């Protein structure tokens, strides 16, 4: 492979794919798609739909099965490092067998809680294949959350803290009144103290299954937990994001 595009494709809505991303997709000969099993087949279907809508020429799709990892490790960083190395080996093998231009479609934007760029750098560092690569930014689920709720992420002059459910469990840093939380598998917002917190929550943002709930945290936290559990049971997976504000 002589060139690779790492393309942010938004949160799932084909209309959120940028013109720059469409141009890059139409330069690719092959798309490398990481599959996460049958429970997320509809994510693969969304990617396929985006390709069908925006790519005009011939292309191929190479499916790469994501290696499993421990989701509740005692050594989180160590487990993720091993997982990234296994991913890099899989990508290296596929990159080496492709002579043309490749592309990886990344949900949201490659810069925000996504490992693709780290994997690409690992592949290059291994020294067995060589190629140039470019990064195309995309609309994040955070932007989609704000747009769908018709809100601004920060009040005037205030910062926004972006974190994960894992880190939220440790508490919000002092002075942080606006926090966007991603990758929260355990409804950690229920651990945030106080009666003065608002929440804007969204699941499957940018897709036909999108669900939005907002309000005073203490008033809607039980509803969010219930709806989230029902959605996950029905679909087998869930991706959600939310904003907390004091």
N, C-alpha and C positions, 0 to 999 in steps of 0.2 A: 504494500500500500504506500502510495507516494504522498497522500494528503488526507487529513481527517478534519471534519467539522464536528464540534461539540455544540449542539443547537438547543437552546432553551425554547420550549414549545408552549409555555403557559401551563395553566392548571387543568386544561382539558377541553376548553372551548376552542374549536378550530378557528373561530374568528379572532382569537387572541394571538394567533401566530403572526409574527411581524413580517413585513415585506422583506427585510434582510434575511430572516430565517427561511422564507419561501425561496429566495434566490439561492441560498446555500443548499437547501434540500434538492433543488433542481440541478445542482452540479454533482451530486453524489451518484455513484454507481451501485453502492451497497449500503444498507442501513443495518447496524448492529443493535439488536434489541435484547435487553436483559429480561428474561422471563422469571417470575416469582411463583410459578405453580398455577394450578387451575383456579385457586381462590382469587387470583388477580387477573384472570383472563380478560375481563372487561377493560382493564388498563391497556393490555395489548391491543384489544379491539379499538380503543380510542386512538392509539397511535396509528393503527392501520387506516382508520378513517381520516386522520389528518394527512397521511401520505396520499390517499386516494383523492382527497379534495385539492391538494396543493401541488402535487408532483405530476408533471405532464409527460415526461419521458419514461423510458424503461428503467427499472431498478430491481434489485434483489434485496431480500430481507434474510439476515442470518440471526437465528435465535440462539442466545447464549443462556444456559440455565444457571441462575445465580446460586453459588455455593451456599449451603446452610451455615448459620452461626448461632451460638448460644445467645438468646435474647435476655437472659438474666445472669450475666457473668459476675464473678467477684472482681475480676480484672478487666474492666470494660475496654480500656485503651489497648490492652494486649490482645484481647479477642478480636477487636476491630482491625488491628494491624495484621493479624494472621488472615482474616477475611479479605482484606484488601490485597494481600499478596496472592491469595488464591484467585481472586478476580483478575489480577494483572496477568497471571499465567494463562487464564482462559482467553483474555483479550489478545495477548501476544500471539497465541496460536492462530487465532482468526485473522489478525492483522497481517501475519506473515503469509497467509495463503491468498490474500486479495491484492491484485495488481493495480487497481484503480484508485478512485476517490471514495473514502468511506465517511459515514456520518453516524453519530450517536444522538438520539433524541432524548433530551433531559426534561423531566417535568419541572415546570416553573423556570428557574434560572440556575445555571451551573454553579453560581457563586454562593448559593444559600442552602446549607444543610444538604449537600449532595456530594458524593465521593468521586464522581466521574473524572474530574480533573486530576485528583490525586492518583487515580488508577492509571490514567494516561501517562503521567509523569513517571510512575513506577515502571510502566512498560518501557519507556524510553531509557530509563536508568539501567535496566537490565542489559541493554546493549545489543540485543539480538535482532531488533528491527529498528529502522530509522524512517521518520516521516515528519513533515511539517503539520502543525494543527492550528486551527483558529477557533475562537469561542464566539458564539452568537448569543447575546442576552435574550432573556424571555420574561414574560409577565409572571410574577410569583404569586403563590396562593395568598401571600400577605396583601399584595396589591388588589387581588380579586376580592378578598375579604372586605377591605375598606370600600371598594367600589360597590359591592352588593349591599352593604349596610349603609352606604352613603355617609361615610364618616371620614374624618381626618385622623391619622394615627396619633398625632400629638396635639396638645393644646399649645397656644402661642408661647413660644420661647422655651418649651419643655422638650427634653430628649425622649427618644423611644428606645426601650431595651428589648432586644430580640433574643429569645432563649428557648430552651427545650423543657419538656415536662420533667426530665431527669434533674435539670438544674433548678427548676422552679420549686422542687421538693425541698431544696436547701433554703428557700425563702427569697424574696425580692431584695436586691441590694438597697441600702439606705438611699433615700432621695429619688427612687424610681417610682413614678406614678403612672407610667404608660408602658405596659409590657405585652409584646406579641409572643405567643407561645406556640411552638410547633412540636411535632413528634411526641405528643403526650398520650401514652397508651393507658394511663391510669386515672384520668380525670383529676389531675393534681390541683386544679383550681379549687377543689373542695377543701384543700388544706390552707388556702390563703385566708388569713384572719381578717376580721373587720366587717362592719355593716355598711361601709362607705365605698364598696367596690362595684363597678359596672363591668359587664362582660358582653362582648360581641363574638358569637361563635358561629362557625360555618363548617359544614362537612361536604365532601365531594364538590368543592368549589369549582365552578366553570364547567360542570358536567350536567347532563339532564337530571341527575339524582340529587342535585344541590339542596341542602337544608340549612336554614338560618334560624338562630334563636338569639335574642338579646334582651337585656334588662338588668336589674339589680341582681348581683351574683347570688345573694342569699335567697332571692325569690325564684330564680330559674335554674339553680344548680341541679336540683333533683330532676327537673324536666330534661335537662341536657344529658344527664347520666342515663335516664330511661331511654330517650330517643337514640342516643349513641349506641346503647346495648342492642336495641331493636334493629338498628341499621346494620350493625356489625354481624348480628346473627343472620340476617336475611342475605347479605351480600358476601359474608365470609371475610371481609376486610373493611377498613375505614381509614380515610385520611381527613383529618380535621385541623383547624387552626383557629386561634381566638386572640382577641385583644382584651386585656384587663386594664381598668383605669380606676384609680382612687378619686 
